[in-house]
Amino acid sequence: MDWNMPVMNGLEFVKALRADPTFAPVRVMMVTTEADMHNVAMALQAGANEYLMKPFTRDAVMEKLSVLGIGPA
């Protein structure tokens, strides 16, 4: 998800998702232009599993998906 979304930003969404045990197994990757390390830390502390900054390369996406266990090794 992106940090900057309408209605609810990505950080709010991650917090809401993680507050519901039903979604505990869902893996979340924040993909955004927000590159401030404080934002990265907040997203990870809120429950995002990975964080990828735009612009990104195909290789970077594949690496993150692999870390999440949903891409090729």
Distance bins in CASP14 RR format, pairs under 12 A and 6 or more apart:
PFRMAT RR
TARGET T0000
AUTHOR 0000-0000-0000
RMODE 2
METHOD distances of the structure
MODEL  1
1 8 0 0 0 0 1 0 0 0 0 0 0
1 9 0 0 0 0 1 0 0 0 0 0 0
1 10 1 0 1 0 0 0 0 0 0 0 0
1 11 0 0 0 0 1 0 0 0 0 0 0
1 12 0 0 0 0 0 1 0 0 0 0 0
1 13 1 0 1 0 0 0 0 0 0 0 0
1 14 1 0 0 1 0 0 0 0 0 0 0
1 15 0 0 0 0 0 1 0 0 0 0 0
1 16 0 0 0 0 0 1 0 0 0 0 0
1 17 0 0 0 0 1 0 0 0 0 0 0
1 26 0 0 0 0 0 1 0 0 0 0 0
1 27 0 0 0 0 0 1 0 0 0 0 0
1 28 1 0 0 1 0 0 0 0 0 0 0
1 29 1 0 0 1 0 0 0 0 0 0 0
1 30 1 0 0 1 0 0 0 0 0 0 0
1 31 1 0 0 1 0 0 0 0 0 0 0
1 32 0 0 0 0 1 0 0 0 0 0 0
1 34 0 0 0 0 0 1 0 0 0 0 0
1 43 0 0 0 0 1 0 0 0 0 0 0
1 46 0 0 0 0 0 1 0 0 0 0 0
1 47 0 0 0 0 0 1 0 0 0 0 0
1 48 0 0 0 0 1 0 0 0 0 0 0
1 49 0 0 0 0 0 1 0 0 0 0 0
1 50 0 0 0 0 0 1 0 0 0 0 0
1 51 0 0 0 0 0 1 0 0 0 0 0
1 52 0 0 0 0 0 1 0 0 0 0 0
2 8 0 0 0 0 0 1 0 0 0 0 0
2 9 0 0 0 0 1 0 0 0 0 0 0
2 10 1 0 0 1 0 0 0 0 0 0 0
2 11 0 0 0 0 0 1 0 0 0 0 0
2 13 0 0 0 0 1 0 0 0 0 0 0
2 14 0 0 0 0 0 1 0 0 0 0 0
2 28 0 0 0 0 0 1 0 0 0 0 0
2 29 0 0 0 0 0 1 0 0 0 0 0
2 30 1 0 0 1 0 0 0 0 0 0 0
2 31 1 0 0 1 0 0 0 0 0 0 0
2 32 1 0 1 0 0 0 0 0 0 0 0
2 33 0 0 0 0 1 0 0 0 0 0 0
2 34 0 0 0 0 1 0 0 0 0 0 0
2 39 0 0 0 0 0 1 0 0 0 0 0
2 43 0 0 0 0 0 1 0 0 0 0 0
2 48 0 0 0 0 0 1 0 0 0 0 0
2 51 0 0 0 0 0 1 0 0 0 0 0
2 52 0 0 0 0 0 1 0 0 0 0 0
2 53 0 0 0 0 0 1 0 0 0 0 0
2 54 0 0 0 0 1 0 0 0 0 0 0
3 9 1 0 0 1 0 0 0 0 0 0 0
3 10 1 0 1 0 0 0 0 0 0 0 0
3 11 1 0 0 1 0 0 0 0 0 0 0
3 12 0 0 0 0 1 0 0 0 0 0 0
3 13 0 0 0 0 1 0 0 0 0 0 0
3 14 0 0 0 0 1 0 0 0 0 0 0
3 29 0 0 0 0 0 1 0 0 0 0 0
3 30 1 0 0 1 0 0 0 0 0 0 0
3 31 0 0 0 0 1 0 0 0 0 0 0
3 32 1 1 0 0 0 0 0 0 0 0 0
3 33 1 0 0 1 0 0 0 0 0 0 0
3 34 1 0 1 0 0 0 0 0 0 0 0
3 35 0 0 0 0 0 1 0 0 0 0 0
3 36 0 0 0 0 1 0 0 0 0 0 0
3 38 0 0 0 0 0 1 0 0 0 0 0
3 39 1 0 0 1 0 0 0 0 0 0 0
3 40 0 0 0 0 1 0 0 0 0 0 0
3 42 0 0 0 0 1 0 0 0 0 0 0
3 43 1 0 0 1 0 0 0 0 0 0 0
3 46 0 0 0 0 0 1 0 0 0 0 0
3 48 0 0 0 0 1 0 0 0 0 0 0
3 51 0 0 0 0 1 0 0 0 0 0 0
3 52 0 0 0 0 0 1 0 0 0 0 0
3 53 0 0 0 0 0 1 0 0 0 0 0
3 54 0 0 0 0 1 0 0 0 0 0 0
4 10 1 0 0 1 0 0 0 0 0 0 0
4 11 0 0 0 0 0 1 0 0 0 0 0
4 12 0 0 0 0 0 1 0 0 0 0 0
4 13 0 0 0 0 0 1 0 0 0 0 0
4 30 0 0 0 0 0 1 0 0 0 0 0
4 31 0 0 0 0 0 1 0 0 0 0 0
4 32 1 0 0 1 0 0 0 0 0 0 0
4 33 1 0 0 1 0 0 0 0 0 0 0
4 34 1 0 0 1 0 0 0 0 0 0 0
4 39 0 0 0 0 0 1 0 0 0 0 0
4 54 0 0 0 0 0 1 0 0 0 0 0
5 11 0 0 0 0 1 0 0 0 0 0 0
5 12 0 0 0 0 1 0 0 0 0 0 0
5 13 1 0 0 1 0 0 0 0 0 0 0
5 14 0 0 0 0 0 1 0 0 0 0 0
5 30 0 0 0 0 0 1 0 0 0 0 0
5 31 0 0 0 0 0 1 0 0 0 0 0
5 32 0 0 0 0 1 0 0 0 0 0 0
5 34 0 0 0 0 0 1 0 0 0 0 0
6 12 0 0 0 0 0 1 0 0 0 0 0
6 13 0 0 0 0 0 1 0 0 0 0 0
7 13 0 0 0 0 1 0 0 0 0 0 0
7 16 0 0 0 0 0 1 0 0 0 0 0
8 14 0 0 0 0 1 0 0 0 0 0 0
8 15 0 0 0 0 1 0 0 0 0 0 0
8 16 1 0 0 1 0 0 0 0 0 0 0
8 17 0 0 0 0 0 1 0 0 0 0 0
9 15 0 0 0 0 1 0 0 0 0 0 0
9 16 0 0 0 0 0 1 0 0 0 0 0
9 30 0 0 0 0 0 1 0 0 0 0 0
9 32 0 0 0 0 1 0 0 0 0 0 0
9 34 0 0 0 0 1 0 0 0 0 0 0
9 39 0 0 0 0 0 1 0 0 0 0 0
9 42 0 0 0 0 0 1 0 0 0 0 0
9 43 0 0 0 0 0 1 0 0 0 0 0
9 46 0 0 0 0 0 1 0 0 0 0 0
10 16 0 0 0 0 1 0 0 0 0 0 0
10 17 0 0 0 0 1 0 0 0 0 0 0
10 18 0 0 0 0 0 1 0 0 0 0 0
10 28 0 0 0 0 1 0 0 0 0 0 0
10 29 0 0 0 0 0 1 0 0 0 0 0
10 30 1 0 0 1 0 0 0 0 0 0 0
10 31 0 0 0 0 0 1 0 0 0 0 0
10 32 1 0 0 1 0 0 0 0 0 0 0
10 34 0 0 0 0 1 0 0 0 0 0 0
10 39 0 0 0 0 0 1 0 0 0 0 0
10 42 0 0 0 0 0 1 0 0 0 0 0
10 43 1 0 0 1 0 0 0 0 0 0 0
10 46 0 0 0 0 1 0 0 0 0 0 0
10 47 0 0 0 0 0 1 0 0 0 0 0
10 48 0 0 0 0 1 0 0 0 0 0 0
10 51 0 0 0 0 0 1 0 0 0 0 0
11 17 0 0 0 0 0 1 0 0 0 0 0
11 18 0 0 0 0 0 1 0 0 0 0 0
11 28 0 0 0 0 0 1 0 0 0 0 0
11 30 0 0 0 0 1 0 0 0 0 0 0
11 32 0 0 0 0 1 0 0 0 0 0 0
11 34 0 0 0 0 1 0 0 0 0 0 0
11 38 0 0 0 0 0 1 0 0 0 0 0
11 39 1 0 0 1 0 0 0 0 0 0 0
11 40 0 0 0 0 0 1 0 0 0 0 0
11 41 0 0 0 0 0 1 0 0 0 0 0
11 42 1 0 0 1 0 0 0 0 0 0 0
11 43 1 0 1 0 0 0 0 0 0 0 0
11 44 0 0 0 0 0 1 0 0 0 0 0
11 45 0 0 0 0 1 0 0 0 0 0 0
11 46 1 0 1 0 0 0 0 0 0 0 0
11 47 0 0 0 0 1 0 0 0 0 0 0
11 48 0 0 0 0 1 0 0 0 0 0 0
11 51 0 0 0 0 0 1 0 0 0 0 0
12 18 0 0 0 0 0 1 0 0 0 0 0
12 19 0 0 0 0 0 1 0 0 0 0 0
12 30 0 0 0 0 0 1 0 0 0 0 0
12 42 0 0 0 0 0 1 0 0 0 0 0
12 43 0 0 0 0 0 1 0 0 0 0 0
12 46 0 0 0 0 1 0 0 0 0 0 0
12 48 0 0 0 0 0 1 0 0 0 0 0
13 19 0 0 0 0 0 1 0 0 0 0 0
13 20 0 0 0 0 0 1 0 0 0 0 0
13 23 0 0 0 0 0 1 0 0 0 0 0
13 26 0 0 0 0 0 1 0 0 0 0 0
13 28 0 0 0 0 1 0 0 0 0 0 0
13 30 0 0 0 0 1 0 0 0 0 0 0
13 32 0 0 0 0 0 1 0 0 0 0 0
13 43 0 0 0 0 0 1 0 0 0 0 0
13 46 0 0 0 0 1 0 0 0 0 0 0
13 47 0 0 0 0 0 1 0 0 0 0 0
13 48 0 0 0 0 1 0 0 0 0 0 0
14 20 0 0 0 0 0 1 0 0 0 0 0
14 23 0 0 0 0 0 1 0 0 0 0 0
14 26 0 0 0 0 0 1 0 0 0 0 0
14 27 0 0 0 0 0 1 0 0 0 0 0
14 28 1 0 1 0 0 0 0 0 0 0 0
14 29 0 0 0 0 0 1 0 0 0 0 0
14 30 1 0 0 1 0 0 0 0 0 0 0
14 32 0 0 0 0 0 1 0 0 0 0 0
14 39 0 0 0 0 0 1 0 0 0 0 0
14 42 0 0 0 0 1 0 0 0 0 0 0
14 43 1 0 0 1 0 0 0 0 0 0 0
14 44 0 0 0 0 1 0 0 0 0 0 0
14 45 0 0 0 0 1 0 0 0 0 0 0
14 46 1 0 1 0 0 0 0 0 0 0 0
14 47 1 0 1 0 0 0 0 0 0 0 0
14 48 1 0 1 0 0 0 0 0 0 0 0
14 49 0 0 0 0 1 0 0 0 0 0 0
14 50 0 0 0 0 0 1 0 0 0 0 0
14 51 0 0 0 0 0 1 0 0 0 0 0
15 23 0 0 0 0 0 1 0 0 0 0 0
15 28 0 0 0 0 0 1 0 0 0 0 0
15 42 0 0 0 0 1 0 0 0 0 0 0
15 43 0 0 0 0 1 0 0 0 0 0 0
15 45 0 0 0 0 1 0 0 0 0 0 0
15 46 1 0 1 0 0 0 0 0 0 0 0
15 47 1 0 0 1 0 0 0 0 0 0 0
15 48 0 0 0 0 1 0 0 0 0 0 0
16 22 0 0 0 0 0 1 0 0 0 0 0
16 23 0 0 0 0 1 0 0 0 0 0 0
16 26 0 0 0 0 0 1 0 0 0 0 0
16 28 0 0 0 0 0 1 0 0 0 0 0
16 46 0 0 0 0 1 0 0 0 0 0 0
16 47 0 0 0 0 0 1 0 0 0 0 0
17 23 1 0 1 0 0 0 0 0 0 0 0
17 24 0 0 0 0 1 0 0 0 0 0 0
17 25 0 0 0 0 0 1 0 0 0 0 0
17 26 1 0 0 1 0 0 0 0 0 0 0
17 27 0 0 0 0 0 1 0 0 0 0 0
17 28 1 0 0 1 0 0 0 0 0 0 0
17 30 0 0 0 0 0 1 0 0 0 0 0
17 43 0 0 0 0 0 1 0 0 0 0 0
17 46 0 0 0 0 1 0 0 0 0 0 0
17 47 0 0 0 0 1 0 0 0 0 0 0
17 48 0 0 0 0 1 0 0 0 0 0 0
17 49 0 0 0 0 0 1 0 0 0 0 0
18 24 1 0 0 1 0 0 0 0 0 0 0
18 25 0 0 0 0 0 1 0 0 0 0 0
18 26 0 0 0 0 1 0 0 0 0 0 0
18 27 0 0 0 0 0 1 0 0 0 0 0
18 28 0 0 0 0 1 0 0 0 0 0 0
18 43 0 0 0 0 0 1 0 0 0 0 0
18 44 0 0 0 0 0 1 0 0 0 0 0
18 45 0 0 0 0 0 1 0 0 0 0 0
18 46 1 0 0 1 0 0 0 0 0 0 0
18 47 1 0 1 0 0 0 0 0 0 0 0
18 48 0 0 0 0 1 0 0 0 0 0 0
18 49 0 0 0 0 0 1 0 0 0 0 0
19 46 0 0 0 0 1 0 0 0 0 0 0
19 47 0 0 0 0 0 1 0 0 0 0 0
20 26 0 0 0 0 1 0 0 0 0 0 0
23 47 0 0 0 0 0 1 0 0 0 0 0
24 47 0 0 0 0 0 1 0 0 0 0 0
24 49 0 0 0 0 0 1 0 0 0 0 0
25 49 0 0 0 0 0 1 0 0 0 0 0
25 68 0 0 0 0 0 1 0 0 0 0 0
25 70 0 0 0 0 0 1 0 0 0 0 0
26 47 0 0 0 0 0 1 0 0 0 0 0
26 48 0 0 0 0 0 1 0 0 0 0 0
26 49 0 0 0 0 1 0 0 0 0 0 0
26 68 0 0 0 0 0 1 0 0 0 0 0
26 70 0 0 0 0 0 1 0 0 0 0 0
27 47 0 0 0 0 0 1 0 0 0 0 0
27 48 0 0 0 0 1 0 0 0 0 0 0
27 49 1 0 1 0 0 0 0 0 0 0 0
27 50 1 0 0 1 0 0 0 0 0 0 0
27 64 0 0 0 0 0 1 0 0 0 0 0
27 65 0 0 0 0 1 0 0 0 0 0 0
27 66 0 0 0 0 0 1 0 0 0 0 0
27 67 0 0 0 0 1 0 0 0 0 0 0
27 68 1 0 1 0 0 0 0 0 0 0 0
27 69 1 0 0 1 0 0 0 0 0 0 0
27 70 1 0 0 1 0 0 0 0 0 0 0
27 71 0 0 0 0 0 1 0 0 0 0 0
28 43 0 0 0 0 1 0 0 0 0 0 0
28 44 0 0 0 0 0 1 0 0 0 0 0
28 46 0 0 0 0 1 0 0 0 0 0 0
28 47 1 0 0 1 0 0 0 0 0 0 0
28 48 1 0 1 0 0 0 0 0 0 0 0
28 49 1 0 1 0 0 0 0 0 0 0 0
28 50 1 0 0 1 0 0 0 0 0 0 0
28 51 0 0 0 0 1 0 0 0 0 0 0
28 52 0 0 0 0 0 1 0 0 0 0 0
28 64 0 0 0 0 0 1 0 0 0 0 0
28 68 0 0 0 0 1 0 0 0 0 0 0
28 70 0 0 0 0 0 1 0 0 0 0 0
29 43 0 0 0 0 1 0 0 0 0 0 0
29 44 0 0 0 0 0 1 0 0 0 0 0
29 47 0 0 0 0 0 1 0 0 0 0 0
29 48 1 0 0 1 0 0 0 0 0 0 0
29 49 1 0 0 1 0 0 0 0 0 0 0
29 50 1 0 1 0 0 0 0 0 0 0 0
29 51 1 0 0 1 0 0 0 0 0 0 0
29 52 1 0 0 1 0 0 0 0 0 0 0
29 53 0 0 0 0 0 1 0 0 0 0 0
29 56 0 0 0 0 0 1 0 0 0 0 0
29 60 0 0 0 0 0 1 0 0 0 0 0
29 61 0 0 0 0 1 0 0 0 0 0 0
29 63 0 0 0 0 0 1 0 0 0 0 0
29 64 1 0 1 0 0 0 0 0 0 0 0
29 65 1 0 0 1 0 0 0 0 0 0 0
29 66 0 0 0 0 0 1 0 0 0 0 0
29 67 0 0 0 0 1 0 0 0 0 0 0
29 68 1 0 0 1 0 0 0 0 0 0 0
29 69 0 0 0 0 0 1 0 0 0 0 0
29 70 0 0 0 0 1 0 0 0 0 0 0
29 71 0 0 0 0 0 1 0 0 0 0 0
30 39 0 0 0 0 1 0 0 0 0 0 0
30 40 0 0 0 0 1 0 0 0 0 0 0
30 41 0 0 0 0 0 1 0 0 0 0 0
30 42 0 0 0 0 1 0 0 0 0 0 0
30 43 1 0 1 0 0 0 0 0 0 0 0
30 44 0 0 0 0 1 0 0 0 0 0 0
30 45 0 0 0 0 0 1 0 0 0 0 0
30 46 0 0 0 0 1 0 0 0 0 0 0
30 47 0 0 0 0 1 0 0 0 0 0 0
30 48 1 0 1 0 0 0 0 0 0 0 0
30 49 0 0 0 0 1 0 0 0 0 0 0
30 50 1 0 0 1 0 0 0 0 0 0 0
30 51 1 0 1 0 0 0 0 0 0 0 0
30 52 1 0 0 1 0 0 0 0 0 0 0
30 53 0 0 0 0 1 0 0 0 0 0 0
30 54 0 0 0 0 0 1 0 0 0 0 0
30 56 0 0 0 0 0 1 0 0 0 0 0
30 64 0 0 0 0 0 1 0 0 0 0 0
30 68 0 0 0 0 0 1 0 0 0 0 0
31 43 0 0 0 0 0 1 0 0 0 0 0
31 48 0 0 0 0 1 0 0 0 0 0 0
31 50 0 0 0 0 1 0 0 0 0 0 0
31 51 0 0 0 0 1 0 0 0 0 0 0
31 52 1 0 1 0 0 0 0 0 0 0 0
31 53 0 0 0 0 1 0 0 0 0 0 0
31 54 1 0 0 1 0 0 0 0 0 0 0
31 55 0 0 0 0 0 1 0 0 0 0 0
31 56 1 0 0 1 0 0 0 0 0 0 0
31 60 0 0 0 0 1 0 0 0 0 0 0
31 61 0 0 0 0 1 0 0 0 0 0 0
31 64 0 0 0 0 1 0 0 0 0 0 0
31 65 0 0 0 0 0 1 0 0 0 0 0
32 39 1 0 0 1 0 0 0 0 0 0 0
32 40 0 0 0 0 1 0 0 0 0 0 0
32 42 0 0 0 0 0 1 0 0 0 0 0
32 43 0 0 0 0 1 0 0 0 0 0 0
32 48 0 0 0 0 0 1 0 0 0 0 0
32 50 0 0 0 0 0 1 0 0 0 0 0
32 51 1 0 0 1 0 0 0 0 0 0 0
32 52 1 0 0 1 0 0 0 0 0 0 0
32 53 1 0 0 1 0 0 0 0 0 0 0
32 54 1 0 0 1 0 0 0 0 0 0 0
32 55 0 0 0 0 0 1 0 0 0 0 0
32 56 0 0 0 0 0 1 0 0 0 0 0
33 39 0 0 0 0 0 1 0 0 0 0 0
33 51 0 0 0 0 0 1 0 0 0 0 0
33 52 0 0 0 0 0 1 0 0 0 0 0
33 53 1 0 0 1 0 0 0 0 0 0 0
33 54 1 0 1 0 0 0 0 0 0 0 0
33 55 0 0 0 0 1 0 0 0 0 0 0
33 56 0 0 0 0 0 1 0 0 0 0 0
34 40 1 0 0 1 0 0 0 0 0 0 0
34 41 0 0 0 0 0 1 0 0 0 0 0
34 42 0 0 0 0 1 0 0 0 0 0 0
34 43 0 0 0 0 1 0 0 0 0 0 0
34 48 0 0 0 0 0 1 0 0 0 0 0
34 51 0 0 0 0 1 0 0 0 0 0 0
34 52 0 0 0 0 0 1 0 0 0 0 0
34 53 1 0 0 1 0 0 0 0 0 0 0
34 54 0 0 0 0 1 0 0 0 0 0 0
35 43 0 0 0 0 0 1 0 0 0 0 0
35 51 0 0 0 0 1 0 0 0 0 0 0
35 52 0 0 0 0 0 1 0 0 0 0 0
35 53 1 0 1 0 0 0 0 0 0 0 0
35 54 0 0 0 0 1 0 0 0 0 0 0
35 55 0 0 0 0 0 1 0 0 0 0 0
35 56 0 0 0 0 0 1 0 0 0 0 0
36 42 0 0 0 0 1 0 0 0 0 0 0
36 43 0 0 0 0 0 1 0 0 0 0 0
36 51 0 0 0 0 0 1 0 0 0 0 0
36 53 0 0 0 0 1 0 0 0 0 0 0
37 43 0 0 0 0 0 1 0 0 0 0 0
37 44 0 0 0 0 0 1 0 0 0 0 0
37 51 0 0 0 0 1 0 0 0 0 0 0
37 53 0 0 0 0 0 1 0 0 0 0 0
38 44 0 0 0 0 0 1 0 0 0 0 0
38 45 0 0 0 0 0 1 0 0 0 0 0
38 51 0 0 0 0 0 1 0 0 0 0 0
39 45 0 0 0 0 0 1 0 0 0 0 0
39 46 0 0 0 0 0 1 0 0 0 0 0
39 48 0 0 0 0 0 1 0 0 0 0 0
39 51 0 0 0 0 1 0 0 0 0 0 0
39 53 0 0 0 0 1 0 0 0 0 0 0
40 46 0 0 0 0 0 1 0 0 0 0 0
40 47 0 0 0 0 0 1 0 0 0 0 0
40 48 0 0 0 0 1 0 0 0 0 0 0
40 50 0 0 0 0 0 1 0 0 0 0 0
40 51 1 0 1 0 0 0 0 0 0 0 0
40 52 0 0 0 0 0 1 0 0 0 0 0
40 53 0 0 0 0 1 0 0 0 0 0 0
41 47 0 0 0 0 0 1 0 0 0 0 0
41 48 0 0 0 0 0 1 0 0 0 0 0
41 51 0 0 0 0 1 0 0 0 0 0 0
42 48 0 0 0 0 1 0 0 0 0 0 0
42 51 0 0 0 0 1 0 0 0 0 0 0
43 49 0 0 0 0 1 0 0 0 0 0 0
43 50 0 0 0 0 1 0 0 0 0 0 0
43 51 1 0 1 0 0 0 0 0 0 0 0
43 52 0 0 0 0 0 1 0 0 0 0 0
43 53 0 0 0 0 0 1 0 0 0 0 0
44 50 0 0 0 0 1 0 0 0 0 0 0
44 51 1 0 0 1 0 0 0 0 0 0 0
45 51 0 0 0 0 0 1 0 0 0 0 0
48 64 0 0 0 0 0 1 0 0 0 0 0
48 68 0 0 0 0 0 1 0 0 0 0 0
49 64 0 0 0 0 1 0 0 0 0 0 0
49 65 0 0 0 0 0 1 0 0 0 0 0
49 67 1 0 0 1 0 0 0 0 0 0 0
49 68 1 0 1 0 0 0 0 0 0 0 0
49 69 0 0 0 0 1 0 0 0 0 0 0
49 70 0 0 0 0 0 1 0 0 0 0 0
50 56 0 0 0 0 0 1 0 0 0 0 0
50 60 0 0 0 0 0 1 0 0 0 0 0
50 61 0 0 0 0 0 1 0 0 0 0 0
50 63 0 0 0 0 1 0 0 0 0 0 0
50 64 1 0 1 0 0 0 0 0 0 0 0
50 65 0 0 0 0 1 0 0 0 0 0 0
50 66 0 0 0 0 0 1 0 0 0 0 0
50 67 1 0 0 1 0 0 0 0 0 0 0
50 68 1 0 1 0 0 0 0 0 0 0 0
50 69 0 0 0 0 0 1 0 0 0 0 0
50 70 0 0 0 0 0 1 0 0 0 0 0
50 71 0 0 0 0 0 1 0 0 0 0 0
51 60 0 0 0 0 0 1 0 0 0 0 0
51 64 0 0 0 0 1 0 0 0 0 0 0
51 67 0 0 0 0 0 1 0 0 0 0 0
51 68 0 0 0 0 0 1 0 0 0 0 0
52 58 0 0 0 0 0 1 0 0 0 0 0
52 59 0 0 0 0 0 1 0 0 0 0 0
52 60 1 0 0 1 0 0 0 0 0 0 0
52 61 1 0 0 1 0 0 0 0 0 0 0
52 62 0 0 0 0 0 1 0 0 0 0 0
52 63 0 0 0 0 1 0 0 0 0 0 0
52 64 1 0 1 0 0 0 0 0 0 0 0
52 65 0 0 0 0 1 0 0 0 0 0 0
52 67 0 0 0 0 0 1 0 0 0 0 0
52 68 0 0 0 0 0 1 0 0 0 0 0
53 60 0 0 0 0 1 0 0 0 0 0 0
53 61 0 0 0 0 0 1 0 0 0 0 0
53 64 0 0 0 0 0 1 0 0 0 0 0
54 60 0 0 0 0 1 0 0 0 0 0 0
54 61 0 0 0 0 0 1 0 0 0 0 0
55 61 0 0 0 0 0 1 0 0 0 0 0
56 62 0 0 0 0 0 1 0 0 0 0 0
56 63 0 0 0 0 1 0 0 0 0 0 0
56 64 0 0 0 0 1 0 0 0 0 0 0
56 65 0 0 0 0 0 1 0 0 0 0 0
57 63 0 0 0 0 1 0 0 0 0 0 0
57 64 0 0 0 0 0 1 0 0 0 0 0
58 64 0 0 0 0 0 1 0 0 0 0 0
58 65 0 0 0 0 0 1 0 0 0 0 0
58 72 0 0 0 0 0 1 0 0 0 0 0
59 65 0 0 0 0 0 1 0 0 0 0 0
59 66 0 0 0 0 0 1 0 0 0 0 0
59 72 0 0 0 0 0 1 0 0 0 0 0
60 66 0 0 0 0 0 1 0 0 0 0 0
60 67 0 0 0 0 0 1 0 0 0 0 0
61 67 0 0 0 0 0 1 0 0 0 0 0
61 68 0 0 0 0 0 1 0 0 0 0 0
61 70 0 0 0 0 0 1 0 0 0 0 0
61 71 0 0 0 0 1 0 0 0 0 0 0
61 72 0 0 0 0 0 1 0 0 0 0 0
62 68 0 0 0 0 0 1 0 0 0 0 0
62 69 0 0 0 0 0 1 0 0 0 0 0
62 70 0 0 0 0 0 1 0 0 0 0 0
62 71 1 0 0 1 0 0 0 0 0 0 0
62 72 1 0 0 1 0 0 0 0 0 0 0
62 73 0 0 0 0 0 1 0 0 0 0 0
63 69 0 0 0 0 0 1 0 0 0 0 0
63 70 0 0 0 0 0 1 0 0 0 0 0
63 71 0 0 0 0 1 0 0 0 0 0 0
63 72 0 0 0 0 0 1 0 0 0 0 0
63 73 0 0 0 0 0 1 0 0 0 0 0
64 70 0 0 0 0 1 0 0 0 0 0 0
64 71 0 0 0 0 1 0 0 0 0 0 0
65 71 1 1 0 0 0 0 0 0 0 0 0
65 72 1 0 0 1 0 0 0 0 0 0 0
65 73 0 0 0 0 0 1 0 0 0 0 0
66 72 1 0 0 1 0 0 0 0 0 0 0
66 73 1 0 1 0 0 0 0 0 0 0 0
67 73 0 0 0 0 0 1 0 0 0 0 0
END
